[in-house]
Amino acid sequence: MNSVHPLTAPEAGTAEIPTERRDPRPGVARGPTGPLPPHGHGGVGRRVRAGRQRPPSAGTGLAHVTGSGGGGAWPAREPRPGAGGWRRAQAQGRQAAEAGAPRDQPADMMSTKAFTLVSAVERELLMGDKERVNIECVECCGRNLYVGTNDCFIYHFLLEEKTLPTGTATFTATKQLHRHLGFKKPVNELRAASALNRLLVLCENGITLVNMRSLEPVPSGARIKGATAFALNENPVSGDPFCVEVCIISVKRRTIQVFMVYEDRVQIIREVSTPEQPLAVAVDGHFLCLALTTQYIILNYNTGVAQDLFPYCSEEKRPIVKRIGRQEFLLAGPGGLGMFATVAGISQRAPVHWPENVLGAAVCFPYVIALDDEFITVHSMLDQQQKQTLPFKEGHILQDFEGRVIVATSKGVYILVPLPLEKQIQDLLASRRVEEALVLAKGARRNIPKEKFQVMYRRILQQAGFIQFAQLQFLEARELFRSGQLDVRELISLYPFLLPTSSSFTRSQPPLHEYADLNQLTRGDQEKMAKCKRFLMSYLNEVRSTEVANGHKEDIDTALLKLYAEADPDSLLGLLVTENACLLTDSAAWLEKHKKYFALGLLYHYNNQDAAAVQLWVNIVNGDIHDSTRSDLYEYVVDFLTYSVDQELVWRYADWALQKSEEVGVQVFTKRPSDEQQNSFSPDNIIACLKKYPKALVKYLEHLVIDRKLQKEEYHTHLAVLYLDEVLQQRSSSNGKGAEVTETQAKLQHLLQKSNSYRVHFLIDRVQGAGLPMESAILHGKLEEHEKALCILVHELGDFAAAEDYCAWRSEGRAPPYRQQLFHTLLAVYLSPGPSAHELAVAAVDLLNHHSTEFDAAQVLQLLPSTWSVQLLSPFLMGAVRGSVHTQRTSQVALGLAKSENLLYKYDKMKLKGSSVQLSDKKLCQMCQNPFCEPVFVRYPSGGLVHTHCAASRHMNPSSPSPGTRT
């Protein structure tokens, strides 16, 4: 039976720090760290002097470059050791650690259960009743565990791992054999070379090769002498699979030796001298990481180039040099810092803060484990925080072997069993430590297959999102939901009744959170519930048009509608008038429950149920149900009917719209698209419908005549009659002329003037005797009865300005003689004898003086009374003379220009006549290519001759695209 370490909790097969225990070490910050071997390694051979030169790209200090495991920025150190860079590293590492865990904070406040401590080899199995036998070193290769003791024995055990029903791992060690090496001193180091089936044993400054199964030394007796420590090169440079590369610290002062070890022989290949005595070594390829007496360095034993890292004092603390990955090492730095360094002399990770008196270190990604004389501390390489503390007294060995971490006291061997990363992450999420869980999950990527990691990581993001959501950290929750590609129905399902009743959604198993619904999450706090609903509205609105909504759009839009109905009416309308997937049954019931009847109508309309929508809106307008969403709902319904393609629906509610307001209701017809004239919305059908609504009929006829400019006599006459009837009715009911009467009469006059499509004789009969002289004058003008029209304007109305406007109106677009005749007719009316002769004479003088150009002066002078003075008519006479002179001079200019043009043509003709043309029966027409039969031809300026009939049919020169001039 295995026993638990005496200082651990008495749980079967495990050992953990009690939750109430505080770290007894004052001032120890809880930061991350990396793994190190507790001892160095070494050898003997050909000597190469290590030069102090440095490559051009590298300084002598340890610089920091942010890498995958880095925390914050880590400053590059000064070029010289001791120039201050490592002190800054020490200070910043302490600050980072102390920021993560205050010195007086209990260890359990930051605890993460990453490992359990399980006994592997108990004291009784190893040494029986021998009190003085102590464990000096251990080695593990697969299931094989080797233990070296202080009495020069090697023990071989087989480890068997079992998992209890509780999930706890236990180990059973079965002793295979043990053997004495034949020396008197302790076994200092054990290293397995499984490819050679050899165990390398360091004892009495020599490395012996023994068989891994029999523990017998190799028959050849091959042995490396003069070694105080050694290390295997896990990144060998030889490429020979049947040997291992071993680097030793030689008993010679300041000497490192490199050996090739085969099954039964050893061969030295390099000897390198160092500036100080080496105390510990790790090797990777050609690079040695050395702890010297006062500093750490990187040494390329192939080129001899050395790179200083940082100083430390070997007298005060034990050096640790540990290879943790390809070309990367972990070192015990000053100030209790675990420093990372690459072979280039830079740091790609922030340092971790571990105990000052650390004895050993190991790596089990993503954790660095450190051992001191009382505790095992676990640090994260991802966020540099201390995660776990395990009490472990008298420990002096800590090693990691291919992912298995072994610790040992002088009497027993124990294994640190890591909890599955998923279990650790879930524990962190359960304790609401979201950031730590996410950091750990990201770090787990390298150890988990890609597809499995993506599934796991998405779920973790979703769980973290719900944790942040429950804490009302909505910005963080939104980002986590989005990154985790959350099925948004998981979130909707927290809100009672938001998912449609037809939804087949069931929550994820195992669940992403512990809440039944929003009431449980908020504990009934209405303010918190309101905040959660506002967040869901925002989030659903954001994701409804993204890939997240694929396949779930009905659930999303229906939930959004329900939320908007409760808290955001404007957004509710915006949702319903745009493309949406709201389920009709659920949404209609919800809107009716919350009395959002206008919105319900929009929902019906979106689902092609226009009749139900309009009836609902009509009920609101009529006051049968109450909904104050729109104060202009009647106008909205009219507008809706205007653009509706359902003709039956429009005719059904047209009377309702007209009864509410004829002026507004008629817009159902006046604003309809003009392409519907051939169906039931033809003008004749609409006019028949509007006979009961005179105001609407007038509006519609105005639409036909004025807006659409239909030139149909029936519409124009009908509109004029309606205007006339209204004018007559208003005149009979009012002694004076109100503004409305004037407006209607102005419309009638404008129609009579501008339209040419009404029945003039029909209207003139209606106007006669109605006391409408202006309308009568306009109608007489339409019949070309200008003298009658002017007599009405002059004698009945006495409106001389209207008479002049009449002349301008009727002569618009006509020839000047017609216009002159109209003005002469008006002058004759003015000069006709009558009781108002003096007043008319003044009007005649004004007419002549202001429109002198419209008259023939000679005719006017014959009409004027002889008693009129020249001075009275001076403006007219001056205008007439000026016009006559202007006409004469213009004619002279035109005549001169014509003569000049004629002279030019004569000159061209004379030039053409100056050259002779020979014509014979052999001469061919250049157009038809036939000979000339008679001496009649056309000659082009280019000299070409054509028949006269050919020239008549084609006026283009056959040799030129431009027309020629015939001569």
C-alpha positions, 0 to 999 in steps of 0.5 A: 500500500502507498502512503501519503507524505507525512505532511500532506492531508490524509486523503487517500493517495493525494496531498494538498495544502489546507485551505486555511493555511497562509504562506508563512514566508513574508513578502513572497509574491505569487508570480509565475516561474519556469523549471530548472534542474537542481544540479549541473552536468559535465566531462573531459577531452579536447580543449577549445578556448572560449573567447570573450568576443560577442556576436554583432547582434547580441549584447552582453546583457539579457534582453527581453522580447515579448513572446507567447508566454510573456506578460507585460513589457520586459526591458532589455538589460544594459550591455554589461553584467551588473550595469543595472538591467537585471536589477530592473528585471528583479524590481519589475518581477517583484512588482508584477508578482505583488500586484497579482497577490499582496503579501498578506493575502492568504494562499487559498485566495489565489489557489488553483488546484493544478496538481495533486501530490501522490506517493510513488515509492514509500520508505519501507519499499525502498530501504526497509528498516535502514535508517541511514539510507537516503535518496540522492537522485531519481530518474524516470523513463516511461514506467521505469523509475530508478533511485540512487541512494547515499550508500551507492545503490541503484533501485529499479521500480516499475510504476503502475498508474490507476484512477480511482472512481473519485477521479484521483490517480494513484501509483503502485511501485513494484521493485524489480531489483537493486544493485550496488555500484561498488563505490563508497560514495553516494550516487549523485546523478542518474540519466537514462539513454533508452535508445542505448538501453543504458543508464548513466550513473555519476558516482565518485566523479565518474560516469558509469554506463549500466544496463537499464534492466540488469543494472550491470556495468557494460562489459567493456567497462567504458566510463567517463572520469573526472566529472562533477556534474553532467547533462544530456543534449536533448537536441543533439547535433551529431544525428547518430541515433545510436549515441547520446551527447553528454556535456560534463563539468570536469574536475579540471578547473574552468573546463567543460567537456563534450562526449559521445556515448555509445552502448559500450564506449565513450568518445570525447569530442570537445573541451572548452575552457570557461572564464570562471568555474562552472557550477551547473550546465544545461545543453541544447545543440551547440549551446551550453547554458552555464552557471559560473561562480558569479554569473550565467552565460550562454556558450557556443562550444562549436564557435567558442562565442560566449554571451553574458546573461546576468550576474548572481552570487553562488555563495548565497544561493544554489544555481539552477539551469534548466532546459525547458524547450528548444533553445530556451532555458530557465535560470534561478536569477537574483531577487527570487526571480525565475528568469527565462533565456534563449540561446540568443541571450534574450528573454521571450517571457516575463520572469516569475517570482519564486522563493528565494531559497528555491532548490529545484524547478520543473516544467509541466506546461503551462506551469512552472513548479518550484521547490524550497525547503517547505513548499512546492509552489506552482506558477503559470507561464501564461500570466506569471501568477502563483496558482497553488502552494503545497506543503512539502518539507524536507524535499530536495529533488524536483524533476520533470520526466517527459511531462511527469513531475517527481519530487522526493525527500531523502526517504520517499518519492512522490509524483505531482499529478496534474489535473486535466486542463479542462477540469482546472479551467472549469474550476476557475470558471466556477470560482468566477475567475474568468481572466485566469480561465481564459489565459489557461485555455489559450495556453492549452492550445499547444497540447490539444488537437486543433479541432478539439481545442476549438470546440473546447475553447468556444465553450469556455468563452461562452461560459465566461460570457455568462459569468460576466453577464451575470455580473452585469459586465455587458461589454465583456459578455458581448465580446465573449459571446461573439468570440465564442460563437454562442448560439444566441438562443442560449441567452434568449432562453434565460428570458421567460417567454421570449423564445417562440412556443414553436421553438425546438431549442434545448439548452446545451448539455452540460449547461453553460451556466447555473441559472434557470432564468433571469429572475433567478439571476437577478434575484427579482431586482427590477433594475437589473432585469431592465439592464439585462433586457437592454443588453439583450436588445442591443446584442440581438440587434447586432447579431441578427444580420450576422452569421450567428443568426443563421438558422435562428433568425425567427427566434431572434427576431421574435424575441427582439420584437417582444423586447421592443414591445415592452421597452422601445416602441420606436425600435419596434416599428423600425423592426417591423417596417424592415425585413424580419423573420418574426413569427406571426402567431407568437408576435401577434399575441404578444403585441395584442397583450401589450396593446401595440395595435399599430405595430400589430397592423404592421406585422399583419402587413409584412405577412401579406394580411393587409385587410387585417392590418387596415381593419385594425388601424380603422378601429384605432382611428374610430376609437374602438381600440386605443393606441397612441403610437401615431397621431396621424394614423388616419393620414397613414391609412390613406397613404397606405391605401394609396399605394396598395395593390389590392384594389378590392381593399382600396374600394372597401375603405375608400368611402370610410376615408372620404367620410372622415375627410373629403380633402384627405380621403381623395388622395387615395385616388389622386396619388395613385400611380398613373399606370392603373388607369386601365383597371378599376381605378379609371377616372370614370369609375372614380368620378362615379364614386365621388359624386357623393363627395363634391369637394373630393370630386373637385380635387380629383378633377383638378388632379386630372386637368391640372396635374395630369393635363388630360385634354378630355372635354368632359373633365374640363367642362365638368370642372368648370361647371363645378367651379361656376356652381360653387361661385354662384352658390357663394355669391347667393349666400353672401352679400360681399366677396369673401376670400374663399369666393375670390379663390374659387372665382380665380380658379374658374377664370384661370381654367377658362383662360388656360384650357381649350378643351371645355364646351364654350357655348355651354358655359357661356349660356350658364354665365349669361345673366349670372353677374360674371362679366370677367368670365363672360369676356373670357368666353367671348374671347375664346369665340374670337368675339374680341369687340364684345369681350373688350366692351364688357371689360371697358364698359361693364367692368371699367377695368382698363388694365384687364382690357390691355391684359386681354389683348396680350393674352389673346395675342400670345403666340399669334402673328404681329398683325393679329396682335396689332388688330386687337389693340386697334380694336381696343382703341376703337372701343375707347374712342367710341362715343358714350357717357364716359367719353372723357374717361375713355379718352384718358384711357386711350391716351394711356394706351397709345403712350404705353404701347406705341409699338403695337399700333400703325401710326398712320391709321391711328392718326386718322382715328384721333380727334382733331382737338387732341394736341401733339403734346398730349400724344408726344410719347406715342408720336416719339415712339412711332417715329423712333420705331419707323426710323428703326425699321427703315434703318434695319431694312437698309442694313439688310439690303446692304448685306444682301447686295454684298452677298450677291456681289460675292456670288457674282465674283465666284460665278465670273471666276468659274466662267473664266475656264472652258469646259470640253464636252464630248460623247466620250466624256462620262458622268462621274456619278453614273459613268454614262456618256453625255447625250446632250450639251447640258450638264452640272459642273462641280468646283472640283471640275467634275461633270455630271448629268443634271438628273444625277446632280438632282438625286445626289448633291454631293461631290463624287470626289469629296464628302462636302457639297459642291456648287453647281455652275 
